[in-house]
């Protein structure tokens, strides 16, 4: 986002994510704030660089859709 912060609600609105679906989107957070909106965007401050010494790799597998969900 070019080094600018944005409220999570504004991000969801800009991405046109329905309100009923927002509470099912996982977030990876730390004391510094949201690191990753799973499936959408990672905070640029946490992108690995050539100076990165250690990484935590998180893999997310989507659950099967239940009948009647989007």
Secondary structure as UniProt FT lines:
FT   TURN            2..3
FT   HELIX           8..14
FT   TURN            15..16
FT   HELIX           19..22
FT   TURN            23..24
FT   STRAND          27..30
FT   TURN            31..32
FT   STRAND          33..37
FT   TURN            38..40
FT   STRAND          41..42
FT   HELIX           44..46
FT   TURN            50..51
FT   TURN            67..68
//
